[in-house]
Amino acid sequence: MNVLAFDTSNQPMSVALIGDGIVVAEQSTFIKKNHSVQLMPAINDVMQVGGMEPNDLDEIIVTKGPGSFTGVRIGLTTAKTMAWTLGIPIKTVSSLQALAYNVPHFKGKILTFFDARRERVYGAIFHWTEKGELKQVIEEENAPFTFFLQKCKEDQEEIMVLSPNLSLYQEMIEKVIKNPFFPRSFFQQPRAGVFGLYGDAMEVEPVHEVVPNYLRLAEAEANWLERQKQDGSNRTS
Protein backbone atom coordinates (compact mmCIF):
# COMPACT_ATOMS: atom_id res chain seq x y z
CA MET A 1 0.00 0.00 0.00
CA ASN A 2 1.52 3.29 -1.14
CA VAL A 3 0.04 6.34 0.59
CA LEU A 4 0.56 10.04 -0.05
CA ALA A 5 -0.29 12.13 3.04
CA PHE A 6 -0.14 15.89 3.42
CA ASP A 7 -1.23 18.80 5.58
CA THR A 8 -1.52 22.45 4.54
CA SER A 9 -4.21 23.49 7.00
CA ASN A 10 -2.00 25.85 9.02
CA GLN A 11 1.38 27.55 8.69
CA PRO A 12 3.35 24.29 8.95
CA MET A 13 3.23 22.20 5.79
CA SER A 14 4.04 18.51 5.74
CA VAL A 15 4.09 15.96 2.91
CA ALA A 16 4.99 12.29 3.24
CA LEU A 17 5.12 9.18 1.10
CA ILE A 18 4.44 5.92 2.91
CA GLY A 19 5.12 2.51 1.39
CA ASP A 20 3.97 -0.68 3.10
CA GLY A 21 3.76 0.99 6.49
CA ILE A 22 7.16 2.71 6.26
CA VAL A 23 7.74 6.44 5.78
CA VAL A 24 10.02 6.43 2.75
CA ALA A 25 10.13 10.22 2.28
CA GLU A 26 8.88 13.27 4.15
CA GLN A 27 9.20 17.02 3.76
CA SER A 28 8.02 19.48 6.42
CA THR A 29 8.38 23.25 6.59
CA PHE A 30 7.39 26.01 9.00
CA ILE A 31 7.74 29.20 7.02
CA LYS A 32 5.38 32.01 6.01
CA LYS A 33 4.93 31.09 2.37
CA ASN A 34 1.84 30.36 0.33
CA HIS A 35 1.18 26.62 0.37
CA SER A 36 -0.11 26.86 -3.19
CA VAL A 37 3.50 27.56 -4.16
CA GLN A 38 5.04 24.91 -1.91
CA LEU A 39 2.71 21.94 -2.09
CA MET A 40 3.12 20.49 -5.59
CA PRO A 41 6.93 20.84 -5.60
CA ALA A 42 7.00 19.08 -2.20
CA ILE A 43 4.79 16.28 -3.52
CA ASN A 44 7.05 15.92 -6.55
CA ASP A 45 10.12 15.82 -4.29
CA VAL A 46 8.87 13.06 -1.99
CA MET A 47 7.61 11.02 -4.95
CA GLN A 48 10.98 11.33 -6.66
CA VAL A 49 12.93 10.47 -3.51
CA GLY A 50 10.62 7.51 -2.93
CA GLY A 51 11.11 6.32 -6.49
CA MET A 52 7.39 6.34 -7.27
CA GLU A 53 5.13 7.71 -9.97
CA PRO A 54 1.60 9.02 -9.29
CA ASN A 55 0.14 5.83 -10.74
CA ASP A 56 1.93 3.87 -8.00
CA LEU A 57 -0.23 5.51 -5.31
CA ASP A 58 -3.03 3.51 -3.68
CA GLU A 59 -4.47 6.14 -1.35
CA ILE A 60 -4.36 9.81 -0.36
CA ILE A 61 -4.76 11.14 3.19
CA VAL A 62 -5.23 14.87 3.78
CA THR A 63 -6.13 17.10 6.71
CA LYS A 64 -9.52 18.83 6.37
CA GLY A 65 -9.16 21.59 8.96
CA PRO A 66 -9.75 23.47 11.10
CA GLY A 67 -7.14 26.08 10.38
CA SER A 68 -6.36 28.61 7.69
CA PHE A 69 -9.27 28.84 5.27
CA THR A 70 -6.90 29.19 2.32
CA GLY A 71 -4.59 26.44 3.53
CA VAL A 72 -7.45 23.99 4.05
CA ARG A 73 -8.84 24.69 0.58
CA ILE A 74 -5.45 24.22 -1.07
CA GLY A 75 -4.91 20.86 0.59
CA LEU A 76 -8.38 19.48 -0.08
CA THR A 77 -8.53 20.72 -3.67
CA THR A 78 -5.18 19.14 -4.46
CA ALA A 79 -6.08 15.86 -2.74
CA LYS A 80 -9.49 15.60 -4.41
CA THR A 81 -8.07 16.40 -7.83
CA MET A 82 -5.35 13.77 -7.48
CA ALA A 83 -7.70 11.13 -6.08
CA TRP A 84 -10.25 11.70 -8.86
CA THR A 85 -7.63 11.75 -11.62
CA LEU A 86 -5.83 8.63 -10.37
CA GLY A 87 -9.03 6.81 -9.40
CA ILE A 88 -7.82 6.07 -5.86
CA PRO A 89 -9.47 6.42 -2.42
CA ILE A 90 -9.23 9.58 -0.37
CA LYS A 91 -9.32 9.81 3.42
CA THR A 92 -9.42 12.91 5.60
CA VAL A 93 -8.35 13.56 9.16
CA SER A 94 -8.97 16.48 11.49
CA SER A 95 -5.97 18.79 11.68
CA LEU A 96 -6.27 18.70 15.48
CA GLN A 97 -6.30 14.92 15.58
CA ALA A 98 -3.41 14.73 13.12
CA LEU A 99 -1.36 16.73 15.63
CA ALA A 100 -2.36 14.48 18.53
CA TYR A 101 -1.02 11.44 16.65
CA ASN A 102 2.48 12.86 17.30
CA VAL A 103 2.44 11.49 20.86
CA PRO A 104 1.21 7.88 20.67
CA HIS A 105 0.03 6.17 23.83
CA PHE A 106 0.49 9.15 26.14
CA LYS A 107 -1.41 8.18 29.29
CA GLY A 108 -2.91 11.57 30.12
CA LYS A 109 -5.01 14.01 28.13
CA ILE A 110 -3.75 15.76 25.00
CA LEU A 111 -4.85 19.33 24.26
CA THR A 112 -4.24 20.36 20.65
CA PHE A 113 -5.04 23.80 19.29
CA PHE A 114 -4.40 26.36 16.57
CA ASP A 115 -4.62 30.10 17.08
CA ALA A 116 -7.85 31.67 15.76
CA ARG A 117 -6.91 35.20 16.90
CA ARG A 118 -8.30 37.42 19.69
CA GLU A 119 -7.50 34.73 22.28
CA ARG A 120 -9.74 32.24 20.51
CA VAL A 121 -8.50 28.91 19.23
CA TYR A 122 -9.55 25.88 17.27
CA GLY A 123 -9.07 23.20 19.88
CA ALA A 124 -9.90 19.69 21.06
CA ILE A 125 -8.83 17.28 23.79
CA PHE A 126 -7.88 13.67 23.10
CA HIS A 127 -6.74 10.58 24.93
CA TRP A 128 -5.39 7.15 23.96
CA THR A 129 -7.53 4.17 24.93
CA GLU A 130 -6.13 0.93 26.30
CA LYS A 131 -6.68 -0.56 22.85
CA GLY A 132 -4.36 2.03 21.33
CA GLU A 133 -7.09 4.14 19.72
CA LEU A 134 -7.02 7.94 19.77
CA LYS A 135 -10.38 9.27 20.97
CA GLN A 136 -11.80 12.75 21.48
CA VAL A 137 -12.66 13.75 25.03
CA ILE A 138 -13.75 17.30 24.17
CA GLU A 139 -15.17 17.86 20.69
CA GLU A 140 -13.49 20.29 18.32
CA GLU A 141 -14.59 23.86 18.86
CA ASN A 142 -13.73 27.39 17.91
CA ALA A 143 -13.84 28.89 21.39
CA PRO A 144 -12.00 31.21 23.78
CA PHE A 145 -8.80 29.55 24.92
CA THR A 146 -10.03 29.87 28.50
CA PHE A 147 -12.75 27.33 27.66
CA PHE A 148 -10.14 24.63 27.03
CA LEU A 149 -8.02 25.72 29.98
CA GLN A 150 -11.00 25.29 32.29
CA LYS A 151 -11.67 21.80 30.91
CA CYS A 152 -8.04 20.87 31.53
CA LYS A 153 -8.09 22.38 35.02
CA GLU A 154 -11.08 20.22 35.94
CA ASP A 155 -9.24 17.08 34.87
CA GLN A 156 -6.85 15.49 37.37
CA GLU A 157 -4.80 13.71 34.70
CA GLU A 158 -1.52 14.95 33.28
CA ILE A 159 -2.06 17.37 30.40
CA MET A 160 0.13 17.48 27.32
CA VAL A 161 -0.23 20.58 25.12
CA LEU A 162 0.50 20.51 21.39
CA SER A 163 0.34 23.49 19.05
CA PRO A 164 2.58 25.28 16.54
CA ASN A 165 1.21 28.44 18.23
CA LEU A 166 2.17 27.35 21.75
CA SER A 167 4.34 30.41 22.43
CA LEU A 168 1.29 32.69 22.16
CA TYR A 169 -0.49 30.91 25.02
CA GLN A 170 2.18 29.19 27.12
CA GLU A 171 2.18 31.79 29.88
CA MET A 172 -1.61 31.61 30.12
CA ILE A 173 -1.46 27.81 30.29
CA GLU A 174 1.11 27.78 33.07
CA LYS A 175 -1.04 30.09 35.20
CA VAL A 176 -4.06 27.78 35.06
CA ILE A 177 -2.87 24.19 34.60
CA LYS A 178 -0.68 22.49 37.18
CA ASN A 179 2.49 21.02 35.66
CA PRO A 180 1.46 20.97 31.99
CA PHE A 181 3.75 18.96 29.72
CA PHE A 182 5.15 20.74 26.65
CA PRO A 183 7.05 18.42 24.27
CA ARG A 184 9.90 19.79 22.18
CA SER A 185 9.06 21.85 19.09
CA PHE A 186 9.44 18.85 16.77
CA PHE A 187 6.23 17.40 18.23
CA GLN A 188 4.34 20.71 18.08
CA GLN A 189 3.84 20.57 14.32
CA PRO A 190 1.72 18.12 12.32
CA ARG A 191 3.79 15.39 10.63
CA ALA A 192 2.32 13.76 7.54
CA GLY A 193 4.60 10.78 8.07
CA VAL A 194 3.00 10.25 11.48
CA PHE A 195 -0.73 10.68 10.83
CA GLY A 196 -0.33 8.91 7.49
CA LEU A 197 0.62 5.74 9.36
CA TYR A 198 -2.78 5.75 11.08
CA GLY A 199 -4.70 5.57 7.81
CA ASP A 200 -6.23 2.23 8.78
CA ALA A 201 -8.22 4.08 11.46
CA MET A 202 -9.72 6.46 8.87
CA GLU A 203 -12.64 5.86 6.56
CA VAL A 204 -12.64 6.22 2.78
CA GLU A 205 -14.86 9.10 1.66
CA PRO A 206 -16.54 9.68 -1.72
CA VAL A 207 -14.28 12.22 -3.36
CA HIS A 208 -17.09 14.64 -4.24
CA GLU A 209 -18.40 14.59 -0.66
CA VAL A 210 -15.11 15.65 0.95
CA VAL A 211 -15.62 19.10 2.46
CA PRO A 212 -13.56 21.41 4.68
CA ASN A 213 -14.09 21.58 8.43
CA TYR A 214 -13.69 25.30 9.09
CA LEU A 215 -15.48 25.35 12.48
CA ARG A 216 -16.46 28.95 11.72
CA LEU A 217 -17.45 31.12 8.79
CA ALA A 218 -14.88 33.21 7.01
CA GLU A 219 -14.98 36.80 8.28
CA ALA A 220 -16.23 38.14 4.95
CA GLU A 221 -19.02 35.56 4.82
CA ALA A 222 -20.01 36.21 8.43
CA ASN A 223 -20.16 39.96 7.75
CA TRP A 224 -22.27 39.35 4.64
CA LEU A 225 -24.75 37.20 6.58
CA GLU A 226 -24.96 39.82 9.32
CA ARG A 227 -25.73 42.52 6.73
CA GLN A 228 -28.41 40.29 5.19
CA LYS A 229 -29.93 39.75 8.62
CA GLN A 230 -29.94 43.48 9.34
CA ASP A 231 -31.43 44.30 5.92
CA GLY A 232 -34.18 41.72 6.54
CA SER A 233 -34.95 43.26 9.92
CA ASN A 234 -35.11 46.75 8.42
CA ARG A 235 -37.55 45.63 5.72
CA THR A 236 -39.91 44.05 8.24
CA SER A 237 -39.81 46.92 10.71
C-alpha positions in Angstrom: 0.0 0.0 0.0 1.5 3.3 -1.1 0.0 6.3 0.6 0.6 10.0 0.0 -0.3 12.1 3.0 -0.1 15.9 3.4 -1.2 18.8 5.6 -1.5 22.5 4.5 -4.2 23.5 7.0 -2.0 25.9 9.0 1.4 27.6 8.7 3.3 24.3 8.9 3.2 22.2 5.8 4.0 18.5 5.7 4.1 16.0 2.9 5.0 12.3 3.2 5.1 9.2 1.1 4.4 5.9 2.9 5.1 2.5 1.4 4.0 -0.7 3.1 3.8 1.0 6.5 7.2 2.7 6.3 7.7 6.4 5.8 10.0 6.4 2.7 10.1 10.2 2.3 8.9 13.3 4.1 9.2 17.0 3.8 8.0 19.5 6.4 8.4 23.3 6.6 7.4 26.0 9.0 7.7 29.2 7.0 5.4 32.0 6.0 4.9 31.1 2.4 1.8 30.4 0.3 1.2 26.6 0.4 -0.1 26.9 -3.2 3.5 27.6 -4.2 5.0 24.9 -1.9 2.7 21.9 -2.1 3.1 20.5 -5.6 6.9 20.8 -5.6 7.0 19.1 -2.2 4.8 16.3 -3.5 7.0 15.9 -6.6 10.1 15.8 -4.3 8.9 13.1 -2.0 7.6 11.0 -4.9 11.0 11.3 -6.7 12.9 10.5 -3.5 10.6 7.5 -2.9 11.1 6.3 -6.5 7.4 6.3 -7.3 5.1 7.7 -10.0 1.6 9.0 -9.3 0.1 5.8 -10.7 1.9 3.9 -8.0 -0.2 5.5 -5.3 -3.0 3.5 -3.7 -4.5 6.1 -1.4 -4.4 9.8 -0.4 -4.8 11.1 3.2 -5.2 14.9 3.8 -6.1 17.1 6.7 -9.5 18.8 6.4 -9.2 21.6 9.0 -9.8 23.5 11.1 -7.1 26.1 10.4 -6.4 28.6 7.7 -9.3 28.8 5.3 -6.9 29.2 2.3 -4.6 26.4 3.5 -7.4 24.0 4.1 -8.8 24.7 0.6 -5.5 24.2 -1.1 -4.9 20.9 0.6 -8.4 19.5 -0.1 -8.5 20.7 -3.7 -5.2 19.1 -4.5 -6.1 15.9 -2.7 -9.5 15.6 -4.4 -8.1 16.4 -7.8 -5.4 13.8 -7.5 -7.7 11.1 -6.1 -10.2 11.7 -8.9 -7.6 11.7 -11.6 -5.8 8.6 -10.4 -9.0 6.8 -9.4 -7.8 6.1 -5.9 -9.5 6.4 -2.4 -9.2 9.6 -0.4 -9.3 9.8 3.4 -9.4 12.9 5.6 -8.4 13.6 9.2 -9.0 16.5 11.5 -6.0 18.8 11.7 -6.3 18.7 15.5 -6.3 14.9 15.6 -3.4 14.7 13.1 -1.4 16.7 15.6 -2.4 14.5 18.5 -1.0 11.4 16.6 2.5 12.9 17.3 2.4 11.5 20.9 1.2 7.9 20.7 0.0 6.2 23.8 0.5 9.2 26.1 -1.4 8.2 29.3 -2.9 11.6 30.1 -5.0 14.0 28.1 -3.7 15.8 25.0 -4.8 19.3 24.3 -4.2 20.4 20.7 -5.0 23.8 19.3 -4.4 26.4 16.6 -4.6 30.1 17.1 -7.8 31.7 15.8 -6.9 35.2 16.9 -8.3 37.4 19.7 -7.5 34.7 22.3 -9.7 32.2 20.5 -8.5 28.9 19.2 -9.5 25.9 17.3 -9.1 23.2 19.9 -9.9 19.7 21.1 -8.8 17.3 23.8 -7.9 13.7 23.1 -6.7 10.6 24.9 -5.4 7.2 24.0 -7.5 4.2 24.9 -6.1 0.9 26.3 -6.7 -0.6 22.8 -4.4 2.0 21.3 -7.1 4.1 19.7 -7.0 7.9 19.8 -10.4 9.3 21.0 -11.8 12.7 21.5 -12.7 13.8 25.0 -13.8 17.3 24.2 -15.2 17.9 20.7 -13.5 20.3 18.3 -14.6 23.9 18.9 -13.7 27.4 17.9 -13.8 28.9 21.4 -12.0 31.2 23.8 -8.8 29.6 24.9 -10.0 29.9 28.5 -12.7 27.3 27.7 -10.1 24.6 27.0 -8.0 25.7 30.0 -11.0 25.3 32.3 -11.7 21.8 30.9 -8.0 20.9 31.5 -8.1 22.4 35.0 -11.1 20.2 35.9 -9.2 17.1 34.9 -6.8 15.5 37.4 -4.8 13.7 34.7 -1.5 14.9 33.3 -2.1 17.4 30.4 0.1 17.5 27.3 -0.2 20.6 25.1 0.5 20.5 21.4 0.3 23.5 19.1 2.6 25.3 16.5 1.2 28.4 18.2 2.2 27.4 21.8 4.3 30.4 22.4 1.3 32.7 22.2 -0.5 30.9 25.0 2.2 29.2 27.1 2.2 31.8 29.9 -1.6 31.6 30.1 -1.5 27.8 30.3 1.1 27.8 33.1 -1.0 30.1 35.2 -4.1 27.8 35.1 -2.9 24.2 34.6 -0.7 22.5 37.2 2.5 21.0 35.7 1.5 21.0 32.0 3.8 19.0 29.7 5.2 20.7 26.7 7.0 18.4 24.3 9.9 19.8 22.2 9.1 21.9 19.1 9.4 18.8 16.8 6.2 17.4 18.2 4.3 20.7 18.1 3.8 20.6 14.3 1.7 18.1 12.3 3.8 15.4 10.6 2.3 13.8 7.5 4.6 10.8 8.1 3.0 10.2 11.5 -0.7 10.7 10.8 -0.3 8.9 7.5 0.6 5.7 9.4 -2.8 5.8 11.1 -4.7 5.6 7.8 -6.2 2.2 8.8 -8.2 4.1 11.5 -9.7 6.5 8.9 -12.6 5.9 6.6 -12.6 6.2 2.8 -14.9 9.1 1.7 -16.5 9.7 -1.7 -14.3 12.2 -3.4 -17.1 14.6 -4.2 -18.4 14.6 -0.7 -15.1 15.6 0.9 -15.6 19.1 2.5 -13.6 21.4 4.7 -14.1 21.6 8.4 -13.7 25.3 9.1 -15.5 25.3 12.5 -16.5 29.0 11.7 -17.5 31.1 8.8 -14.9 33.2 7.0 -15.0 36.8 8.3 -16.2 38.1 4.9 -19.0 35.6 4.8 -20.0 36.2 8.4 -20.2 40.0 7.8 -22.3 39.4 4.6 -24.7 37.2 6.6 -25.0 39.8 9.3 -25.7 42.5 6.7 -28.4 40.3 5.2 -29.9 39.7 8.6 -29.9 43.5 9.3 -31.4 44.3 5.9 -34.2 41.7 6.5 -34.9 43.3 9.9 -35.1 46.8 8.4 -37.5 45.6 5.7 -39.9 44.0 8.2 -39.8 46.9 10.7 
